[in-house]
Amino acid sequence: MLTPTSLGGPPWGVWARQRLLILACVLASSCRVASVSVSVSPVRPVVPVSASQHDRLPVPASPVVPETRCESAAIQPELWRFGAGAAVAGVPAVTATGRLIFGTVEGLVHSLAPSGEYLWSYTLPGAVGGSIVVDEKNERCVVGTQSGALEAITRQGTRAWATHIPAGITGPILWGPRGYLYFADTDQGLYSFARNGVAIWRLPLPGPILAGPAVWRREIVVGLEREIWFISADRKLRKLPLTQNAELFIPVEDDLLLVKGDHGLDAFSLKGPLWSLTGIRGAAAKSGQIVAFSEESRLLWLHPDGTEAARVELGTDPVTQGSRVLNPGQILLDAAGSAAVATQSGEVLKVSPESKVQVLTRLCGRKIRFLSLLDPVSSGASSLRSVLIAGDDQGVLHAFDWLGGR
């Protein structure tokens, strides 16, 4: 018969006493087999932040980008930054006095002074559906939500009026012919509203809106599949065929409309097509000037007839070590012709047609969602400084002196 001793273990009596000792320790919970030190960090209490402190909320550090040599750097010092607490929906609206008004995907509308000082917040019944429009005449702004709410907010941050439509509101809300509001819904319809929140009409469309609405020559412009529709205030309609699907409308002059599509850039006059450029991934216009960026990572300044006025190579991306790749749709012009663009590695660049490329900031691990320019030349507020606002995918707005590196 085999015994524990014949198996190479301790004598039976010793083995039995060890088993009994272990069992006793377990039952009594008074025996430690090994000493293990565990450090527990205390939980920090949540400290409420008042509204006046909102503009001083700390911004979380950028996450590390794997397998790159990226280092966040504000080459141009930030004037201020603001954490909205959630991703910003659309591009902030700018009033004539330089105040910023913008909404978030969590249904909050924030207002900031030109200095970045927090002014007020307003809660909506749903996520903001697109950009906010300012009604300077009545000193208020109008905003829509993805759940169909349409509300006007006073400059003090209180409700002026509110209404609701059956479908969600998407894309820009804008002022158009006869001083009416125009916007699209998620059910293939185009709305017209008066300034007091009363609906004027709804125009059903045969398909989803791919671009717009925009305003050109006192008409509302929307892009459908391979078509542009031009709609007057009394719903008179004319159509123009396209060789591509429209993504963005860029009114340049009364007789020049640019259409950024999925294949390039097309130019139209009232009489029809003028010229086309393939391989264009983004474009902007201001004061009759046009700038576009191509698939070859270069910026092109164009004359109204489509001929090239200047060309700037954007150089090497310090993160990827390849050519800089710009974010589609994130390009704007100032009155002097300088362009602001954002790269896919988190850089914000200021580029002049004289081939000067200046890096304003580099935000590693973040994506730039929008660019907005507070330009006193355009707004008529000569007391304001020119400020570029860059919003990232974490809901943080970064402000830079636009003319500081000129």
N, C-alpha and C positions, 0 to 999 in steps of 0.2 A: 504494500500500500504506500502511495506517495504521501509524503508529509511536506509542510512548508519548508522544512530544513533541506529536504532532498531537492527542492526546486531552486536552491541557491539563495533563499531569503534568510531572514533572521530566525532564531529559534522560536518555536511556537509560543512560548510564554511571553517573550518580548514583543512579538508581532501582535498578539492579542491585546496586550496592555496599550500599545500604540493606537490600535483601532478604537479601543474604549476611550482613550484620552482625546482623540480627534472628535469622536462623537459627542463627548461631553462639552468640548469647546464650542462646537457648532450650536448645541442646544442652549448653552449659557451665553453665547455671543461675547465671550470674554477672552478669547484667544486670538492672537494675531500671528499668522504664519510669516508675514513679512511686513516690514514698515514701509508704507507708501505715502509720500507727501503729495497732497493735492492742493493746489492754490486756486481759490475761488475769488474772482473779481467782484467787488460790490456793484450792484445795479444802480446806475445813476438815475435819479428822479427826473421826470419830464418837467422842465421849467416853462411855464407859459410865456409867450412873447407878445408884447403889446403891439398895436398897429404901428406906433411910431418907431418901433424897433425893426419893422419888417425889412426895411432896406439894408439893415446891417446883419441879416442872417448869415452865418458862415456857409460858404460854398464847399461841398464835399470835394475831396481830392480826386483828381482824374484817375481812373483805373489804368493799370499798366497795360500797354499794348504788347502782346507776345511777339517775340522774334523780330523786334525792330529796335532801332536806336533813337527812339523818340523821346524828347525832353520838352515838357511844357515850358513855354517861355512867352512872356509879354514883352516883345521887342519894343513895341510902343506902349508906354505905361497906361494902364486902364484908368479912366476917369472915375468910374464906378462900376459896380456889378449888382445885380438883383436876382435873387432866387425866387422864382414863381411857385415852386413847390410841385409843379407838374409841367409836362411838355406844353409849349405854347402852340395854339392853333392859329394857323395863318400868319400874316405879317402885321405887326403893330400899326395902328392908326396914329397919325400925328396931327395935332390940332394946329391952328394958326399961331398959337402962343408957344408951341414946342412941346406940349404935354404928350406923353405916350399913353395909349390905351390899348390893351391887348387881353385876349381871353385864353383859357387853358382847356385841356381835354377833360378836366375835372369839373368844369362849369363855373369857374371864377373869372371875373373881369377885374383887372388891376389898372390903376392909373398912377403914373409917375410924373414928377416935375422934370423939366429939362436937365436938372442937376442930378437926377436919379433918386430924389427924395420921394418916399412913399406917400401917396395922397389918400387913396381909398381902395376898397375892394367891394365887389358886388357879386352876389350869388345867383346863378341861373338854375333853372330846373333841367339841367342836362349839359352835356359837353358842347362847347362852342363849335359851330358847324363850319366856320370859315373866317374870313377877315371881317373887321369891324369898320363901319363907315361913320364919319363925323358929320354932324349937322351943325355947321358953324352959325347958321342963321338963328337957330333956336338954342344954341349952346348945349348940345347933347350929342350922344352917339347912339347908333342902332346896331344891335347884335342879334344873330339867330343861333339856334341850337340844333343839334342833330335829332332832337325829339320834336321839332316843329315850333318851338317858342320863338316869338319875335318881340323884342323889348327895346324901349328907348330909355337911356340912362342920362340923367342930368350931369352937369359938370361937378356937382357936389356928391355924386355917387348914389343918388336916389332914383326911384322909378318914375319916369314921366308917363309912359303908357305901356301896355303889354297886350299881345294878341297871340293867336295860335293858328297854325295851318295843319291839315291832316298828315302831311308827309314831313320828313326832315328837311332842314335847310342846309345846303352844301355850297361850297365855293364862295366867291366874293358877293357882298352886298354893295351896291353902288347907286349913286345919283345919276339920273339920265334925263331924257327929254321931259319937259314940263315940270321939272323939279320933283319927279316921282322916284321912289325907291324901286330897284329891280334886283331880283335874285332868282336862282333856280332851286327847285326842290328835288328830292330823291325819287319822285314818281314821274319823271320826264315832263315837268311843267315849268313854265316861266311866269313869275308873278310881277305885278306892278302894284305898289302901295303908295298912298299919300303920306305926307309928313306926319299926320296925326294918327297913323296906324290903321287907317281904313283901306281895305282892299279895293283896288280899281278893277283889275281883271287877272285872269289866269289863262295862259295860252298852252294847251297841250301840244307836246312835240312828238314826232314819230319815233324817236329813239333817245338814248341817253345823251346828255350834254358832255362832250369831250373837252371843250375849251370855252372859257368865258363864264358868265357874260362879261362883255366889255362895252364901252361907249365909243362910237366913232361917227362923227358928222351927225350928231343928234339922232343916232339910231343905236339900238341895242344889237350887239353882235354875239352870236353863239355858234359853236362848232359842233356839227353832228358828223356822222360817218361820211367822209368824203364830200362834205358840203359845208358852206357857211350860210347862215340865215341872218338877214338884216331886217330888224323889226322896228317900226316906228311906234310912237306913243299911242296911236289909235289902232295898232295891230296890223298895219299894212305890211306886207311881207314880200321880200325879194330874196332869191337864192343865187348862190355862186358855186359851181362845182370845184372840187379840189382833187389833186392827184395824190394826196396823202391825208391822213387824219390830223386835224389841228390839235395842238396841245396848249398853245398860248397865243393871245393876240397882243400886238404891240403897236398902238397908234403912234405915228410919227408926226404927220402933218395932216391937214384937211384932205389932202389928195394922196396920202400914202399910208397904207396899213400893212404891217408885217405880220405874217402868220408863221410861227414856229411849229413845225410838224414833226412826225416821227422819222422823216428822212432829211430834213434840212429847213431852210428858210425861204419863204415865198413872199414876194412883194406885190401888192395890188393897188390900183387906183380905182376911181369910180367906174372907169371903162373896162376894167378887167385886169388880168395878170400883167406884170411889168418885167420881173426878173426872178431868178431862183439861184440859190446856193446850196449845194449838197454838203453833207458832213458837218453841219452846224448843230451844236448841242445846246446852245443857249444864246440869248440876245437881249439887248435893252436899248432904249432910246430916250433922249432928253434934249429939249431945245433944238430939235432938228438933227441932232447927232445920233449915230448908230454905232453900237459896238456888238460884236459877236465872238463866240469862241468856238473853235473847230475841234474835230477829233484829234488833230495833231498837236494839241496842247499849246495853242497860240491864240492870242486875241487879235481881232481884226476890226479896225475902225473903217466904216463904210460911208461913202457919199450916198445921197438919196437915190442915185441911179444905180446903186449896187457896186460901183467900182471901189477899189481899195484905196483908202487914204493913208493908212498906217498899219504896221504889223509888228507885234511884240511877241517874242518867244518867252515862255514862262520859266524855262530852265528846269533844273533837277529838283525833285522832291527829296528833302534831306532824310525822310523816314524810309521811303521805299527805294531810294537811290535810282529811280526811274524818272521819266518825264512827269511833271505835275499834271494831275487829272482834276478837272474842275467839277463841282457839283452842278448838275443841270438846273437851270432856273434861278441860281443864286448869283446874279450879276446885276449891277446897277451903275448908273452914270451920275456924276455931278454936273453942275452947270458949266464947269471949265473943261469937261471932256475926260476927266480921270475916271477909271473904273474900279469898282470894288468887286472882288470875286472870292469864293471859298473853295478850297481844295478838299479832296476826299480824305486826306490825312489830318484835317483839322486846322489848316492854315487859313488865315484871312489876309489877302493881298490887296495892296493899292497899286494900280498900274496906270501909268500915263502913256499917251501916244508917243512920247519922246523916248520910249523904251526903258523907263525907270520902273523897276519892280521892287516894292517895299513890302516886307513882311510885318504886319501889324501885331499878329499873335499866332501862337501855335498851341492848340489844345489837344494834347495826346489822349487817345481813347475816347474822344467825343466827336460827334458829327455836327457840323454847322447846319442848322435847320432853316435859318433865314438871315438876310441882311436888310437893314433899314437905315436911311440917311436922314438926319435932321439937318436940313440945308436952309440956312436963313435967306439965301439968295432966292430960293423957290417960294418960301413961305412969306417973305416980305417982313419978317421979324428980324431986323438988322441987329438987335441987341443979343441974339442968340449966337452961340458958337456952333460950328459945323461938327456934328458928332455922328460917328458910325456906330450902329448897334448890331452886334452879332449875337444871335440866339442859338444855344446848343441843344442837343437832344436830352439834356437833363433839366431843362427848364430854366437855365441861367442866362441872363442877358449881360453881355459885356460891352462897355462903352469906351470908345477911343476918340481922341482928338483927330478929326479927319485931316485938318490942315497942319497938324503938328510936324509931320515929316516932309512937308512940301519943300 
